[in-house]
Amino acid sequence: MFRELVPEIVCVQPSPNTQVVVAAAAQAVRDGAEAVVGVGGGSPLDVAKLAAFLAANPGAKLQDAYG
């Protein structure tokens, strides 16, 4: 029912690299996402958190998320 409204990123593997995070953030921005949801273990959740951070903070760098 909602599949058309919820784009998916299904390429998250264990220990994802920076390119996966940046691509997920770019997709969130491109799709006008209001939220990013991660489902599964640590890697999908980490990608979701970092992608949401980058999408919500234009110009931010991934390193900024680590403090």
Phi, psi and omega per residue, in radians:
M1 nan -0.854 -3.106
F2 -1.707 0.044 -3.066
R3 -0.935 -0.658 -3.133
E4 -1.182 -0.432 -3.085
L5 -1.607 -0.204 -3.033
V6 -2.135 1.668 3.068
P7 -1.123 2.563 -3.119
E8 -2.015 2.561 2.951
I9 -2.076 1.964 -3.049
V10 -1.996 0.280 -3.059
C11 -1.685 0.260 -3.087
V12 -1.415 2.046 3.089
Q13 -1.893 2.927 3.057
P14 -0.996 2.490 -3.137
S15 0.927 1.026 -3.099
P16 -1.133 2.649 3.121
N17 -1.607 3.060 -3.099
T18 -1.041 -0.613 -3.110
Q19 -1.061 -0.634 3.120
V20 -1.142 -0.757 -3.139
V21 -1.125 -0.815 -3.127
V22 -1.114 -0.708 3.115
A23 -1.137 -0.707 3.115
A24 -1.132 -0.717 3.106
A25 -1.132 -0.742 3.124
A26 -1.091 -0.695 3.111
Q27 -1.147 -0.706 3.120
A28 -1.066 -0.743 3.117
V29 -1.162 -0.831 -3.107
R30 -1.045 -0.668 -3.111
D31 -1.507 -0.051 -3.131
G32 1.176 0.614 -3.087
A33 -1.073 2.414 3.045
E34 -1.673 -0.238 3.134
A35 -2.709 2.724 3.035
V36 -2.193 2.213 -3.087
V37 -2.077 2.245 3.065
G38 -1.865 2.371 3.138
V39 -2.228 2.281 3.103
G40 2.212 -2.580 -3.094
G41 -1.500 -2.760 -3.039
G42 -1.069 -0.784 -3.072
S43 -1.108 -0.852 3.100
P44 -1.066 -0.632 3.129
L45 -1.212 -0.710 3.102
D46 -1.098 -0.763 3.118
V47 -1.092 -0.768 -3.133
A48 -1.074 -0.774 -3.132
K49 -1.117 -0.806 -3.115
L50 -1.223 -0.665 3.104
A51 -1.124 -0.721 3.109
A52 -1.102 -0.712 3.110
F53 -1.067 -0.860 -3.123
L54 -1.130 -0.707 -3.119
A55 -1.152 -0.614 -3.086
A56 -1.478 -0.197 -3.086
N57 -2.246 1.355 -3.116
P58 -0.931 2.355 3.132
G59 1.536 -0.174 3.121
A60 -1.231 2.676 3.071
K61 -1.876 2.680 -3.124
L62 -0.968 -0.644 3.139
Q63 -1.079 -0.471 3.132
D64 -1.101 -0.460 -3.117
A65 -1.266 -0.328 -3.089
Y66 -1.615 -0.028 3.058
G67 1.453 nan nan
